Amino acid sequence: MLMNTYNRFPVTFTRGEGSHLFDDKGKRYLDFATGIGVNSVGHAHPKWVAAVTEQAGKLAHVSNLFSTKPGAELAEKLAALSGMKSVFFSNSGAEANEGIIKLARKYSRDKYGEGRATVVTLKQSFHGRTITTLAATGQEVFHKNFHPFTEGFVHVPANDITALKALAENGAGSTSGGVCAVLLEAVQGEGGVLPLQADYVKAVAEICAENDWLLLFDEVQTGIGRTGKWFAFQHFNGIKPDAVSFAKGIAGGLPLGGIIASEKCADVLKPGDHATTFGGNPVVCAAALATLEIIEEALPDVTAKGEKLMAALRGMDGLSNVRGAGLMIGATVDAAKHGSARELAGKLLAAGLVCLTAGGDSLRLMPPLTVSDDDIETGISIMKGCL
Ligand SMILES: *Cc1c(COP(=O)(O)O)cnc(C)c1O
């Protein structure tokens, strides 16, 4: 049996096609959850299927002791899309963030020696489930039961620069000493679809620049077109991260994550410093190259589609504080009217719409980036029927 770690909904999916899923009884669902933003180009896209099967028939894995064409090509593509320089591939978001934390600590140690190991993250953030990325995660609910954690993390409130300013003035106040980096989600996903304010991000970037702290964006959920730009940091004028992590939507359903480093820290990690066996094998990289091609076509319409969906949600009974960017959308559920967000997601699922929750009290919608206007309208009418 499967370990009972997921509070699963009572549905078994057997097949997907575009924006739709089908369960084992043949019932059709509209998918506005996309496996938590992973199926970014919908299900079984013919281009994606062709790329994966072709590569699987050629070469599936050789280890990172050798280079492969899909891996090299994908790294070049990601560098171009992000305006950054070097790429390390991992298998998941948490593993990508482990890598970015190692990169930040090594950057600082190379330059300043011991004593600058602390990574500042935000309250209500989510960075993964490993012991170290849980330490980075600024939500107590995920911490209980799993102490002790990796040292060297401090959580400050989002959209309030005073705590970060105080850290810069007074030192990090952690057992590992001074700060080496700040790690942010441009829109906090698991925390509740909570966007950061532009003036706050600008202030963080200024403090990072003044202190030579690395500015890191966790783009695991927001990246690869989800918010209407290739990377969510690109919404903030003039903001240039030192590195970003990515995962979820990159390979359209196969496990791939990684980090992209700017010129400044492109060569911090050297042979022997960091590695992974599976990360970025040719099959997942071929899937990612096909996914990026499909997203390239869909991307110009993502913002308008998201706005259409958000406008409809704003008119719905028992939903409030509709927010988000592109096709990453949250709405607070009025518990008195609909019960918990989870109960509402269950009701929508039964009505044929697959949705997510976030932050405990909110509904979260992440349709495929390729969703059609008709499918958005269908989703809206299913929601109207349930609300
Ligand atoms: C999902 C997520 C992670 C963790 O990714 P996994 O692939 O589940 O390890 C990390 N950061 C953010 C922002 C996420 O949304």
The ligand as a MOL file (V3000), in Angstrom:
LIG
                    3D

  0  0  0     0  0            999 V3000
M  V30 BEGIN CTAB
M  V30 COUNTS 15 15 0 0 0
M  V30 BEGIN ATOM
M  V30 1 C 6.8740 22.9250 -4.8660 0
M  V30 2 C 7.8790 23.9090 -4.3900 0
M  V30 3 C 9.1190 23.4940 -3.8900 0
M  V30 4 C 9.4640 22.0370 -3.7020 0
M  V30 5 O 9.5230 21.3500 -4.9050 0
M  V30 6 P 9.5450 19.7320 -4.8950 0
M  V30 7 O 9.7160 19.3910 -6.3410 0
M  V30 8 O 8.2570 19.2780 -4.3130 0
M  V30 9 O 10.7090 19.3390 -4.0660 0
M  V30 10 C 10.0270 24.4590 -3.5450 0
M  V30 11 N 9.7520 25.7700 -3.6620 0
M  V30 12 C 8.5710 26.1950 -4.1460 0
M  V30 13 C 8.3270 27.6550 -4.2860 0
M  V30 14 C 7.5870 25.2890 -4.5000 0
M  V30 15 O 6.3970 25.7140 -4.9370 0
M  V30 END ATOM
M  V30 BEGIN BOND
M  V30 1 1 1 2
M  V30 2 1 2 3
M  V30 3 2 2 14
M  V30 4 1 3 4
M  V30 5 2 3 10
M  V30 6 1 4 5
M  V30 7 1 5 6
M  V30 8 2 6 7
M  V30 9 1 6 8
M  V30 10 1 6 9
M  V30 11 1 10 11
M  V30 12 2 11 12
M  V30 13 1 12 13
M  V30 14 1 12 14
M  V30 15 1 14 15
M  V30 END BOND
M  V30 END CTAB
M  END
